[in-house]
Amino acid sequence: MKRLGPDDDPDRLYTVTGGRSRSADDRTLDLVTLIVSECDPTPGMQSEHARILTMCRRPLAVVEVAAELRLPVSVVRILLSDLLDRGQVTARHPRTHATAQLPAADLLKEVLDALHRL
């Protein structure tokens, strides 16, 4: 991801986000959260929103969207929050330890014992 340099225009980023530095709700979009379009772009839509809808016809991670748009992740998160609020994209969050289906402890012990016997 490219950092803003002295030749880059920070006013463009301000315009793209409508002057916001974070989304209206404090929704967190992890870098690996998958984004999927739920509709096609419409005429008159902000160009960045339209590009996101087009590129996310197949699931893409937030970080991939940022790389494709060549925008900072923080800006992309704001754009994605706009689209999420309107139901134009869905987010598939990565599994956490609390939601992940882990194998039973006794099964893991059997595997470990079998490996020791090798």
C-alpha positions in Angstrom: 0.0 0.0 0.0 1.4 3.3 -1.0 1.7 6.1 1.6 0.7 9.6 0.7 3.6 11.6 -0.5 4.1 15.4 -0.9 2.8 15.1 -4.5 -0.4 13.3 -3.6 -3.6 15.2 -3.2 -5.1 14.7 0.3 -8.1 16.9 -0.8 -9.2 14.0 -3.0 -9.4 11.6 -0.1 -11.3 14.2 1.9 -13.8 14.5 -1.0 -14.0 10.7 -1.5 -15.1 10.2 2.1 -17.3 13.2 2.3 -14.9 14.7 4.9 -15.3 11.7 7.3 -12.4 10.0 9.1 -14.5 7.0 10.1 -17.9 5.5 9.4 -21.1 6.6 11.1 -21.3 3.5 13.2 -18.1 2.0 14.7 -18.4 -1.2 12.6 -15.0 -2.9 12.3 -14.0 -4.3 9.0 -11.0 -6.6 9.4 -8.4 -6.6 6.6 -9.5 -10.1 5.6 -13.2 -9.6 5.8 -14.7 -10.7 2.5 -16.9 -8.2 0.6 -19.5 -9.4 -1.9 -21.7 -7.2 -4.1 -25.4 -7.5 -3.8 -26.3 -5.3 -6.8 -24.9 -3.7 -9.9 -23.7 0.0 -9.9 -26.3 2.6 -10.7 -26.0 5.7 -12.8 -24.9 8.7 -10.8 -23.3 6.6 -8.1 -19.9 7.8 -6.7 -17.2 6.3 -8.9 -15.4 4.5 -6.1 -18.7 2.9 -4.9 -19.4 1.7 -8.5 -15.9 0.2 -8.8 -16.3 -1.6 -5.5 -19.6 -3.1 -6.6 -18.1 -4.2 -9.9 -14.9 -5.7 -8.5 -16.7 -7.5 -5.6 -18.9 -9.6 -7.8 -16.7 -12.4 -6.5 -15.6 -12.2 -2.8 -12.7 -9.9 -2.2 -10.9 -9.0 1.1 -11.0 -5.4 2.3 -7.2 -5.2 1.8 -7.6 -6.4 -1.8 -10.3 -3.8 -2.5 -8.0 -1.1 -1.1 -5.1 -2.3 -3.3 -7.3 -2.3 -6.4 -8.6 1.2 -5.7 -5.1 2.4 -4.7 -6.6 4.0 -1.6 -5.7 3.8 2.0 -7.6 1.0 3.9 -9.1 3.6 6.3 -10.8 5.3 3.3 -11.9 2.0 1.8 -13.5 1.1 5.1 -15.6 4.3 5.1 -16.7 3.6 1.5 -17.6 0.0 2.4 -19.5 1.1 5.4 -21.6 3.3 3.1 -22.4 0.4 0.8 -23.1 -1.9 3.8 -25.6 0.6 5.3 -27.4 0.7 1.9 -27.4 -3.1 1.6 -25.4 -3.0 -1.6 -22.6 -5.3 -0.3 -22.4 -7.9 2.4 -19.4 -8.6 4.6 -18.3 -12.1 5.5 -16.2 -11.8 8.7 -13.4 -14.2 9.4 -14.0 -16.9 12.0 -12.8 -16.1 15.5 -11.7 -18.7 18.1 -15.1 -18.3 19.7 -17.0 -19.3 16.5 -14.4 -21.7 15.0 -15.3 -25.4 15.2 -12.2 -26.9 16.9 -11.6 -30.7 17.1 -12.2 -32.5 20.4 -9.2 -32.6 22.8 -9.2 -36.4 22.9 -8.9 -36.6 19.1 -5.9 -34.2 19.2 -4.3 -36.3 21.9 -4.8 -39.5 19.7 -3.1 -37.7 16.7 -0.3 -36.6 18.9 0.2 -40.1 20.3 0.2 -41.5 16.8 2.8 -39.0 15.7 5.0 -39.9 18.6 4.8 -43.6 17.6 6.2 -42.8 14.2 
